[in-house]
Amino acid sequence: MTPNGHSRAPGRREREITLSGLRTFVAVAEASSFAAAAQALGVSQPTVSVQLAALEDACGVLLMHRRPHLVLTEAGADLFVRARLAIGRVDEFAASVKDLAGMQRGHLRVGLSTPQAALPIIASFMEAQPAVKVSTSIGNTAELLDRIARCQIDIGVMTLMEPPGQFACALVATPRLMICMQTSDELAAKASLRPAEISHRPFILREEGSMTRVVLQAGFDADRAILNARLALGSREAVKEAVAAGMGLGAVFENELGHDDRLTGVPLAIQGRAHGVYAVALKESLDIPAVREFIDHVPAGHLPASERPSGYRAG
């Protein structure tokens, strides 16, 4: 019986899983549309439908529900990650073949939530590995972790309270969290601030999913202080502008404060838990040379030996 409900004829040969079928499956899953996937692959929509059905037949499981909307089944969600990794390894192999002819050697997709920490590493990597194409995208920590898990990006550079065990993580930096305020604020002369000292002041927060917000809230919780949230904004630049406009205090990491005569930053004294900026990747993707080479450029906190693939070298 096929995933579409059809009985297999006696003696019928099982279909093989093909690379084109995997590419079609990944394209449909990423686009959530047969038409968009067909356009991306440069084939007709009926071809996409036939290839996806053939892959389901070969796998013996339904990968996607078609109605009322295209959505991955539980099996499809599990196999999507594996399919994306398989395609990545094939593409890396093809890139290595091109490299032998002096052509481009792979494509690395890097997501970042902290440009100030990530871009110097990316610049160093691009200088050292000019044959590898690098593309970047911006997102908060929660978004980047989700995109890594879905193989939509290869590496994320983000702030974490602690590295999650299901990913390979290398420490990049440990910036302090700063309370951002107007330069004229009476608190600006302080050497540091405890959350209890500023619990009465209104705060401009980052959006849900932002690690800046998570670290700030954790600091207040550890001090048993109430965080007086006045407004939430979707970027650190917007937070700083709101602070400059006198709407309240904000929080940014010290490497994000920049130079603005209107603003001053004072370190927040956080008890207990630490945080850091990490380069994060799927453990399985460390077998891809471009991913491993990027991790080699992280200046500190290299992967422990237990997480290093065969051939891994310390940077």
Secondary structure, DSSP 4 states (H G I P E B T S, - for coil): --TTSPPPPTTPPPPPP-HHHHHHHHHHHHHT-HHHHHHHHTS-HHHHHHHHHHHHHHHTS--EE-SSS-EE-HHHHHHHHHHHHHHHHHHHHHHHHHHHTT----EEEEEES-HHHHHHHHHHHHHH-TTSEEEEEE--HHHHHHHHHTTS-SEEEEEESS--TTEEEEEEE-PPEEEEEETTSGGGG-S-B-HHHHTTS-EEEEPTT-HHHHHHHHHHHHTT----EEEEESSHHHHHHHHHTTS-BEEEEGGG----TTEEEEEB---S---EEEEEEEGGGGGSHHHHHHHHT--S-PPPGGGPPTT----
